[in-house]
Amino acid sequence: MTSRNFTAEFEVHYHEVNPYEQATPLTLLYYLEDTAIAHSEAVGFGVGRLKAEGLAWILNRWHLQIDCYPRHGDIVTIETWPSKFERFYATREFLIKNSQQEIIGRASSLWILYNTVTKRPLRVRPEFQEAYGLNSARAVEDAFAAFNKEEAGDEEVKVFSVRRSDIDTNGHVNNANYLQWILEAVPEIIYQECCLSSLEIQYKKETTYGSQIRSKCLFQQTGNLEFVCHHEILGIDSGQELTLAKTAWVPRS
């Protein structure tokens, strides 16, 4: 099947940067999400059509690697393509490039096609593959195996209420917003002195407006200002595990 990679450009705005004038990890995740949506619109399977047919793509996994963060005013190019359609799943890849078209980050993601009426996964129809094309190259080699939950390490915990601004078009918390909750529980010394270099997230359960959630971070130092953090987001009211994640941090240059 023919490869038809899709690209989108973004300018890093002032409200998207941190105190070091670098784009935040959340900003980059929004760029990836917006590029995937634009790609779907371009091939005729945008949000409007999916909603009319009672369908939605539900994000199950992210694996993001960042080598260098773009800065305020930089132009960022996101290139994306589907690498696999299998049963209920689709795997989507991303490359993040700077204004010189150098690769500064990569991501792989796993999505589930979902019937919003029956609340069940739906087998991907052949016309999806025909519309998007297929490129088997992987941006990040990840088989998306079962996520191991770490129990050892020093612990930080934060508690939040889900806000109206967290909710997306499906009536649930936007996938990228879970990253905000994850980062809020990272100890201040790690967040200020280090950069996030790798992020793995598994989404397990949805949550909605008004819910109480707990974000737990278990962190271990692996080198001089190098850390690995294991994260769990729990729905306090339901007692359900909503999200598991793993982040790696390196010294801020």
Backbone as numpy.savetxt, mean C-alpha at the origin, in Angstrom:
# Nx Ny Nz CAx CAy CAz Cx Cy Cz
0.32 -12.66 -24.24 -0.52 -11.47 -24.24 0.36 -10.22 -24.24
-0.02 -9.20 -24.95 0.79 -8.01 -25.12 0.90 -7.21 -23.82
2.12 -6.73 -23.55 2.35 -5.86 -22.40 1.97 -4.44 -22.76
1.17 -3.78 -21.91 0.80 -2.39 -22.12 0.96 -1.64 -20.79
2.19 -1.43 -20.40 2.46 -0.73 -19.14 1.86 0.68 -19.18
1.42 1.14 -18.03 0.76 2.44 -17.91 1.63 3.33 -17.02
1.71 4.63 -17.36 2.50 5.56 -16.55 1.67 6.79 -16.19
2.00 7.37 -15.04 1.37 8.62 -14.59 2.44 9.47 -13.91
2.30 10.79 -14.01 3.25 11.71 -13.42 2.61 12.49 -12.27
3.43 12.79 -11.25 2.97 13.56 -10.10 4.05 14.56 -9.72
3.62 15.74 -9.33 4.54 16.72 -8.74 4.39 16.65 -7.23
5.51 16.60 -6.52 5.47 16.53 -5.06 5.14 17.91 -4.50
3.97 18.03 -3.90 3.50 19.31 -3.37 3.93 19.51 -1.91
3.82 20.75 -1.47 4.27 21.10 -0.13 3.55 20.30 0.95
2.24 20.09 0.78 1.47 19.38 1.81 1.76 17.87 1.81
2.61 17.40 0.90 2.91 15.98 0.79 4.29 15.62 1.33
4.98 16.61 1.92 6.35 16.35 2.38 6.44 16.41 3.90
7.56 15.86 4.40 7.84 15.88 5.84 8.73 17.08 6.18
9.15 17.25 7.43 10.00 18.39 7.78 11.34 18.44 7.03
11.73 17.31 6.41 12.98 17.27 5.64 12.73 17.55 4.16
11.51 17.98 3.84 11.09 18.31 2.47 11.12 17.10 1.54
10.99 15.92 2.10 10.88 14.70 1.32 9.43 14.23 1.30
9.02 13.63 0.18 7.70 13.02 0.12 7.59 11.95 1.20
6.46 11.88 1.86 6.27 10.89 2.91 5.95 9.52 2.29
6.14 8.44 3.05 5.73 7.12 2.54 4.25 7.09 2.18
3.41 7.78 2.96 1.98 7.82 2.66 1.72 8.49 1.31
2.46 9.57 1.01 2.33 10.24 -0.27 2.62 9.29 -1.42
3.69 8.52 -1.30 4.05 7.57 -2.37 2.99 6.48 -2.52
2.43 6.04 -1.39 1.38 5.03 -1.47 0.14 5.58 -2.18
-0.19 6.85 -1.92 -1.29 7.49 -2.64 -0.99 7.59 -4.14
0.25 7.91 -4.51 0.61 7.96 -5.92 0.40 6.59 -6.59
0.81 5.54 -5.91 0.63 4.20 -6.47 -0.86 3.88 -6.65
-1.63 4.19 -5.62 -3.07 3.93 -5.68 -3.73 4.73 -6.80
-3.38 6.02 -6.92 -3.96 6.86 -7.96 -3.58 6.37 -9.36
-2.35 5.87 -9.51 -1.92 5.35 -10.80 -2.70 4.09 -11.18
-2.92 3.21 -10.21 -3.71 2.00 -10.48 -5.13 2.36 -10.90
-5.73 3.35 -10.22 -7.09 3.77 -10.56 -7.12 4.38 -11.96
-6.13 5.23 -12.28 -6.08 5.86 -13.60 -5.90 4.82 -14.70
-5.08 3.79 -14.42 -4.90 2.71 -15.39 -6.22 2.01 -15.67
-6.96 1.72 -14.60 -8.25 1.04 -14.77 -9.23 1.90 -15.55
-9.24 3.21 -15.28 -10.11 4.12 -16.05 -9.73 4.10 -17.52
-8.43 4.08 -17.80 -7.95 4.15 -19.18 -8.33 2.93 -20.00
-8.46 1.77 -19.35 -8.78 0.54 -20.10 -10.27 0.20 -20.02
-11.08 1.09 -19.41 -12.52 0.88 -19.41 -13.07 0.14 -18.21
-12.25 -0.06 -17.18 -12.73 -0.75 -15.97 -12.54 0.14 -14.74
-12.97 1.40 -14.87 -12.83 2.35 -13.78 -13.80 2.10 -12.64
-13.69 2.94 -11.62 -14.49 2.78 -10.40 -15.98 2.81 -10.72
-16.40 3.74 -11.61 -17.82 3.85 -11.93 -18.40 2.58 -12.53
-17.68 2.01 -13.48 -18.17 0.78 -14.11 -18.21 -0.37 -13.11
-17.17 -0.49 -12.31 -17.14 -1.59 -11.34 -18.28 -1.47 -10.35
-18.54 -0.24 -9.85 -19.64 -0.06 -8.90 -20.98 -0.41 -9.54
-21.15 -0.03 -10.81 -22.41 -0.33 -11.52 -22.62 -1.83 -11.65
-21.53 -2.59 -11.74 -21.63 -4.04 -11.89 -21.53 -4.77 -10.55
-21.47 -4.00 -9.44 -21.38 -4.62 -8.12 -20.04 -5.27 -7.85
-18.97 -4.64 -8.38 -17.63 -5.20 -8.25 -16.69 -4.20 -7.58
-15.61 -4.71 -7.02 -14.56 -3.87 -6.47 -13.28 -4.69 -6.38
-12.15 -4.02 -6.58 -10.86 -4.65 -6.32 -10.48 -4.36 -4.87
-10.27 -5.39 -4.08 -9.91 -5.25 -2.68 -8.42 -5.56 -2.54
-7.66 -4.60 -2.00 -6.23 -4.78 -1.83 -5.95 -5.73 -0.67
-5.12 -6.73 -0.94 -4.77 -7.72 0.08 -3.35 -7.56 0.60
-2.40 -7.22 -0.29 -0.99 -7.12 0.13 -0.28 -5.98 -0.58
0.65 -5.35 0.13 1.62 -4.41 -0.43 3.01 -4.90 -0.06
3.97 -4.74 -0.97 5.38 -4.84 -0.64 6.07 -3.69 -1.37
6.49 -2.69 -0.59 7.05 -1.46 -1.13 8.50 -1.32 -0.68
9.39 -1.00 -1.62 10.80 -0.75 -1.30 11.18 0.63 -1.83
11.78 1.45 -0.98 12.16 2.81 -1.36 13.67 2.99 -1.18
14.36 3.36 -2.26 15.79 3.63 -2.19 16.08 5.10 -1.92
15.24 5.98 -2.45 15.47 7.43 -2.33 14.12 8.13 -2.41
13.87 9.06 -1.50 12.59 9.77 -1.49 12.67 11.04 -2.33
11.69 11.27 -3.20 11.67 12.53 -3.95 11.40 13.69 -3.01
11.75 14.90 -3.46 11.66 16.08 -2.63 10.60 17.04 -3.16
10.29 18.03 -2.36 9.30 19.04 -2.73 9.63 19.63 -4.10
8.65 19.62 -5.00 8.81 20.16 -6.35 9.29 19.17 -7.37
9.75 17.99 -6.95 10.21 16.97 -7.91 9.04 16.40 -8.69
9.34 15.93 -9.90 8.36 15.22 -10.71 8.64 13.72 -10.56
7.61 12.98 -10.21 7.71 11.54 -10.00 6.88 10.83 -11.06
7.46 9.82 -11.68 6.74 8.98 -12.64 6.49 7.61 -12.02
5.25 7.18 -12.08 4.88 5.84 -11.63 4.54 4.99 -12.86
5.20 3.87 -12.99 4.90 2.91 -14.07 4.28 1.67 -13.45
3.19 1.19 -14.03 2.49 0.05 -13.45 2.03 -0.92 -14.52
1.86 -2.17 -14.11 1.35 -3.21 -15.02 0.88 -4.42 -14.19
-0.06 -5.19 -14.71 -0.44 -6.44 -14.06 0.52 -7.55 -14.48
1.00 -8.32 -13.50 1.92 -9.42 -13.82 1.25 -10.78 -13.80
0.05 -10.85 -13.20 -0.64 -12.15 -13.16 -2.12 -11.95 -12.87
-2.96 -12.72 -13.55 -4.37 -12.89 -13.20 -4.56 -14.37 -12.90
-5.07 -14.69 -11.71 -5.22 -16.09 -11.33 -6.40 -16.25 -10.40
-7.40 -17.01 -10.84 -8.63 -17.23 -10.07 -9.25 -15.91 -9.64
-9.25 -15.60 -8.34 -9.86 -14.37 -7.83 -8.86 -13.22 -7.73
-7.60 -13.48 -8.07 -6.51 -12.56 -7.75 -5.91 -11.89 -8.98
-5.33 -10.71 -8.74 -4.49 -10.04 -9.73 -3.29 -9.48 -8.99
-2.12 -9.60 -9.61 -0.90 -9.05 -9.06 -0.50 -7.85 -9.90
-0.30 -6.71 -9.23 0.05 -5.47 -9.94 1.41 -4.98 -9.46
2.24 -4.57 -10.43 3.60 -4.12 -10.14 3.72 -2.60 -10.36
4.71 -2.00 -9.68 4.96 -0.56 -9.81 6.45 -0.28 -9.80
6.86 0.67 -10.61 8.19 1.28 -10.51 8.01 2.76 -10.23
8.80 3.29 -9.31 8.78 4.71 -8.97 10.06 5.32 -9.53
9.92 6.37 -10.36 11.08 6.96 -11.02 11.16 8.45 -10.72
12.39 8.97 -10.67 12.59 10.40 -10.48 12.53 11.13 -11.82
12.82 12.43 -11.82 12.71 13.22 -13.04 13.73 12.84 -14.09
14.80 12.14 -13.69 15.78 11.62 -14.65 15.44 10.20 -15.11
14.25 9.73 -14.71 13.76 8.40 -15.05 14.62 7.29 -14.44
15.25 7.62 -13.32 15.97 6.61 -12.55 15.01 5.96 -11.56
15.12 4.66 -11.38 14.23 3.95 -10.47 14.66 4.23 -9.03
13.74 4.78 -8.24 14.03 5.09 -6.83 13.17 4.27 -5.88
12.26 3.46 -6.41 11.43 2.62 -5.58 10.68 1.60 -6.41
10.20 0.56 -5.74 9.47 -0.52 -6.41 8.35 -1.00 -5.49
7.33 -1.58 -6.10 6.26 -2.16 -5.28 5.57 -3.27 -6.04
5.13 -4.27 -5.29 4.25 -5.31 -5.81 3.02 -5.35 -4.92
1.88 -5.67 -5.51 0.62 -5.68 -4.76 -0.25 -6.83 -5.22
-1.09 -7.31 -4.31 -2.01 -8.41 -4.59 -3.43 -7.94 -4.33
-4.31 -8.12 -5.32 -5.68 -7.63 -5.26 -6.66 -8.78 -5.44
-7.82 -8.67 -4.81 -8.89 -9.67 -4.92 -10.10 -9.02 -5.57
-10.64 -9.64 -6.62 -11.87 -9.15 -7.23 -13.04 -9.60 -6.37
-13.89 -8.63 -5.99 -14.88 -8.86 -4.93 -16.25 -8.45 -5.43
-17.24 -9.31 -5.16 -18.64 -9.01 -5.48 -19.24 -8.28 -4.27
-19.58 -7.00 -4.46 -20.04 -6.19 -3.33 -21.47 -6.53 -2.91
-22.18 -7.30 -3.73 -23.55 -7.72 -3.39 -23.53 -8.98 -2.55
-22.80 -10.00 -3.03 -22.73 -11.28 -2.31 -21.68 -11.27 -1.21
-20.80 -10.24 -1.22 -19.70 -10.13 -0.25 -18.73 -11.31 -0.36
-18.49 -11.74 -1.59 -17.60 -12.88 -1.80 -16.64 -12.58 -2.95
-15.46 -13.21 -2.96 -14.55 -13.07 -4.09 -15.18 -13.61 -5.36
-14.76 -13.04 -6.49 -15.31 -13.41 -7.79 -14.16 -13.74 -8.72
-14.32 -14.81 -9.50 -13.28 -15.19 -10.45 -13.09 -14.09 -11.49
-11.82 -13.76 -11.78 -11.50 -12.71 -12.74 -11.91 -13.15 -14.14
-12.73 -12.35 -14.80 -13.21 -12.69 -16.13 -12.12 -12.47 -17.18
-12.13 -13.20 -18.29 -11.10 -13.06 -19.32 -10.98 -11.64 -19.87
-12.09 -10.87 -19.91 -12.01 -9.54 -20.48 -11.13 -8.58 -19.67
-10.91 -8.88 -18.39 -9.99 -8.06 -17.61 -8.57 -8.21 -18.15
-8.15 -9.44 -18.39 -6.82 -9.69 -18.93 -6.68 -9.08 -20.33
-7.73 -9.18 -21.12 -7.68 -8.64 -22.47 -7.56 -7.12 -22.45
-8.21 -6.46 -21.50 -8.19 -5.00 -21.43 -6.84 -4.47 -20.94
-6.30 -5.09 -19.90 -5.08 -4.60 -19.28 -3.82 -5.07 -19.99
-3.88 -6.22 -20.65 -2.64 -6.84 -21.11 -1.94 -7.50 -19.93
-0.78 -8.06 -20.19 -0.06 -8.80 -19.15 1.44 -8.69 -19.38
2.17 -8.45 -18.29 3.62 -8.40 -18.31 4.09 -9.18 -17.09
4.72 -10.32 -17.28 5.04 -11.22 -16.17 6.21 -10.74 -15.31
6.88 -9.65 -15.71 8.01 -9.14 -14.92 7.52 -8.67 -13.55
8.31 -8.96 -12.51 7.97 -8.53 -11.16 8.83 -7.35 -10.75
8.21 -6.38 -10.10 8.97 -5.24 -9.55 9.67 -5.65 -8.26
8.97 -6.43 -7.43 9.52 -7.00 -6.20 9.20 -8.48 -6.22
10.20 -9.32 -6.07 9.96 -10.76 -6.05 9.37 -11.15 -4.70
8.09 -11.38 -4.67 7.39 -11.74 -3.44 6.26 -12.69 -3.81
6.29 -13.87 -3.22 5.25 -14.86 -3.50 4.01 -14.63 -2.65
4.03 -13.62 -1.77 2.92 -13.30 -0.88 2.47 -14.51 -0.07
3.45 -15.15 0.56 3.16 -16.29 1.44 2.53 -15.80 2.73
2.14 -16.73 3.58 1.50 -16.38 4.85 2.40 -15.44 5.65
1.79 -14.43 6.24 2.51 -13.40 6.98 2.74 -13.89 8.41
4.00 -13.89 8.83 4.33 -14.32 10.19 4.22 -13.15 11.17
3.51 -13.35 12.25 3.35 -12.31 13.28 4.44 -12.46 14.33
5.22 -11.40 14.53 6.33 -11.41 15.48 5.80 -11.12 16.88
6.36 -11.82 17.87 5.92 -11.62 19.26 7.01 -11.02 20.14
8.26 -10.94 19.63 9.38 -10.47 20.45 9.77 -9.05 20.07
10.27 -8.30 21.05 10.75 -6.94 20.79 10.16 -5.95 21.77
10.71 -4.75 21.80 10.14 -3.66 22.60 8.85 -3.18 21.94
7.93 -2.70 22.76 6.57 -2.45 22.26 6.13 -0.99 22.45
5.47 -0.48 21.41 4.76 0.81 21.48 3.33 0.56 21.02
2.36 1.24 21.64 0.94 1.06 21.29 0.27 2.42 21.19
-0.55 2.60 20.16 -1.38 3.79 20.01 -2.82 3.35 19.76
-3.78 4.15 20.22 -5.20 3.86 20.03 -5.84 5.02 19.28
-6.71 4.70 18.29 -7.32 5.71 17.43 -8.81 5.42 17.25
-9.54 6.46 16.82 -10.89 6.31 16.30 -10.84 6.54 14.79
-11.58 5.73 14.03 -11.64 5.90 12.58 -12.42 7.18 12.27
-11.80 8.07 11.47 -12.39 9.36 11.14 -13.17 9.29 9.83
-14.03 10.26 9.59 -14.74 10.33 8.31 -13.76 10.43 7.15
-12.68 11.18 7.34 -11.72 11.37 6.26 -10.93 10.12 5.93
-11.03 9.08 6.76 -10.34 7.82 6.48 -11.10 6.94 5.49
-12.37 7.27 5.21 -13.26 6.37 4.47 -13.14 6.61 2.97
-13.15 5.50 2.18 -13.04 5.59 0.72 -14.40 5.35 0.06
-14.38 5.17 -1.28 -15.62 5.03 -2.04 -16.36 3.74 -1.75
-15.69 2.76 -1.14 -16.35 1.50 -0.78 -16.95 1.53 0.62
-16.83 2.69 1.30 -17.40 2.81 2.64 -16.52 2.25 3.73
-15.28 1.91 3.39 -14.34 1.37 4.37 -13.10 2.25 4.41
-12.22 1.99 5.36 -11.00 2.78 5.49 -10.13 2.59 4.25
-9.67 3.70 3.69 -8.77 3.65 2.55 -7.51 2.88 2.92
-7.05 2.04 1.98 -5.91 1.16 2.27 -4.69 1.93 2.75
-4.41 3.06 2.11 -3.21 3.82 2.46 -3.28 4.36 3.88
-4.48 4.61 4.40 -4.59 5.21 5.72 -4.14 4.28 6.85
-4.15 2.97 6.58 -3.61 2.05 7.59 -2.15 2.36 7.85
-1.44 2.83 6.82 -0.03 3.18 7.00 0.12 4.31 8.01
-0.81 5.27 8.02 -0.74 6.34 9.03 -0.78 5.77 10.44
-1.68 4.81 10.66 -1.79 4.20 11.98 -0.55 3.39 12.33
0.02 2.72 11.32 1.25 1.96 11.54 2.38 2.89 11.97
2.55 3.99 11.24 3.67 4.90 11.51 3.52 5.63 12.83
2.28 5.89 13.26 2.06 6.60 14.52 2.59 5.81 15.72
2.66 4.49 15.60 3.12 3.66 16.71 4.63 3.42 16.67
5.31 3.88 15.62 6.77 3.74 15.55 7.41 4.70 16.55
8.36 4.24 17.36 9.00 5.13 18.34 9.59 6.38 17.70
9.55 7.49 18.42 9.95 8.78 17.87 11.40 8.79 17.39
12.30 8.13 18.10 13.70 8.14 17.69 13.89 7.47 16.33
13.13 6.40 16.08 13.21 5.73 14.79 12.64 6.62 13.70
11.48 7.21 13.97 10.80 8.02 12.96 11.61 9.26 12.59
12.29 9.86 13.56 13.03 11.10 13.31 14.42 10.84 12.74
15.08 9.79 13.18 16.47 9.55 12.80 16.63 8.60 11.62
15.56 7.96 11.21 15.65 6.93 10.17 14.65 7.18 9.04
14.88 6.51 7.93 13.96 6.51 6.80 13.35 5.12 6.62
12.09 5.08 6.28 11.45 3.82 5.95 11.99 3.32 4.61
12.60 2.14 4.61 13.18 1.60 3.38 12.37 0.45 2.80
11.57 -0.20 3.62 10.78 -1.33 3.13 9.49 -1.44 3.94
8.42 -1.75 3.26 7.11 -1.88 3.89 6.39 -3.08 3.31
5.93 -3.96 4.18 5.08 -5.08 3.78 3.80 -5.00 4.61
2.65 -5.06 3.95 1.36 -5.00 4.63 0.46 -6.13 4.13
-0.24 -6.76 5.06 -1.31 -7.69 4.72 -2.60 -7.17 5.35
-3.60 -6.92 4.51 -4.92 -6.48 4.98 -5.78 -7.72 5.22
-6.34 -7.83 6.42 -7.08 -9.05 6.77 -8.57 -8.81 6.94
-8.95 -7.70 7.58 -10.35 -7.37 7.81 -10.58 -5.89 7.56
-11.80 -5.56 7.15 -12.14 -4.16 6.92 -12.64 -3.52 8.22
-12.57 -2.21 8.27 -13.15 -1.48 9.39 -13.83 -0.22 8.87
-14.71 0.35 9.66 -15.56 1.45 9.19 -15.52 2.63 10.16
-16.17 3.70 9.75 -16.19 4.94 10.52 -16.69 4.72 11.95
-16.00 5.35 12.91 -16.40 5.29 14.31 -15.77 4.16 15.10
-15.15 3.20 14.41 -14.53 2.07 15.11 -13.30 2.52 15.88
-13.01 1.81 16.96 -11.80 2.03 17.73 -10.75 1.01 17.30
-9.52 1.48 17.05 -8.48 0.55 16.63 -7.23 0.77 17.50
-6.45 -0.30 17.60 -5.18 -0.26 18.34 -4.06 -0.62 17.39
-3.03 0.23 17.36 -1.85 0.00 16.52 -0.68 -0.36 17.43
-0.14 -1.56 17.24 0.97 -2.05 18.07 2.22 -2.19 17.21
3.35 -1.75 17.74 4.64 -1.84 17.05 5.63 -2.56 17.96
6.17 -3.68 17.50 7.27 -4.37 18.17 8.53 -4.08 17.37
9.53 -3.51 17.98 10.70 -3.08 17.22 11.98 -3.71 17.76
12.89 -3.98 16.81 14.17 -4.59 17.14 15.27 -3.83 16.39
16.34 -3.51 17.08 17.47 -2.84 16.44 18.37 -3.88 15.81
18.69 -3.68 14.51 19.48 -4.65 13.77 20.86 -4.12 13.40
21.12 -2.84 13.66 22.41 -2.23 13.34 22.43 -0.81 13.86
23.42 -0.03 13.45 23.52 1.36 13.87 22.40 2.17 13.21
21.41 2.54 14.01 20.22 3.24 13.50 19.52 2.45 12.39
19.54 1.14 12.51 18.78 0.27 11.61 17.83 -0.56 12.47
16.57 -0.58 12.05 15.54 -1.24 12.84 14.61 -2.04 11.94
14.02 -3.09 12.51 12.91 -3.80 11.91 11.74 -3.73 12.88
10.58 -3.34 12.37 9.38 -3.23 13.20 8.30 -4.18 12.68
7.63 -4.83 13.61 6.49 -5.68 13.28 5.24 -5.03 13.85
4.22 -4.93 13.02 3.03 -4.14 13.36 1.77 -5.01 13.34
0.85 -4.67 14.23 -0.47 -5.29 14.25 -1.51 -4.20 14.49
-2.54 -4.17 13.66 -3.67 -3.27 13.88 -4.88 -4.12 14.25
-5.44 -3.82 15.39 -6.53 -4.62 15.95 -7.78 -3.76 16.10
-8.94 -4.29 15.73 -10.21 -3.64 16.00 -10.59 -3.87 17.45
-10.61 -2.80 18.25 -10.85 -2.97 19.68 -12.26 -3.48 19.93
-13.25 -2.94 19.23 -14.64 -3.33 19.45 -14.89 -4.79 19.05
-14.34 -5.18 17.89 -14.59 -6.53 17.37 -13.60 -7.55 17.88
-12.41 -7.08 18.33 -11.36 -8.01 18.73 -10.67 -8.66 17.55
-10.96 -8.21 16.33 -10.40 -8.84 15.14 -9.09 -8.19 14.73
-8.21 -9.03 14.21 -6.95 -8.56 13.66 -7.23 -7.99 12.27
-6.95 -6.70 12.08 -7.28 -6.02 10.84 -6.14 -6.04 9.84
-4.94 -5.81 10.34 -3.78 -5.66 9.45 -2.52 -6.13 10.17
-1.64 -6.80 9.40 -0.29 -7.11 9.86 0.69 -6.40 8.93
1.82 -5.96 9.48 2.80 -5.27 8.64 4.19 -5.46 9.21
5.16 -5.22 8.33 6.57 -5.25 8.70 7.26 -4.08 8.03
8.00 -3.29 8.78 8.74 -2.16 8.21 10.22 -2.30 8.54
11.06 -1.82 7.62 12.51 -1.76 7.86 12.96 -0.32 7.74
13.90 0.09 8.59 14.34 1.48 8.69 15.85 1.56 8.61
16.35 2.58 7.90 17.79 2.80 7.78 18.10 4.24 8.18
19.38 4.56 8.49 19.70 5.92 8.92 19.31 6.97 7.87
18.80 8.08 8.35 18.44 9.18 7.45 19.71 9.88 6.99
19.86 10.02 5.67 21.07 10.63 5.12 20.96 12.14 5.20
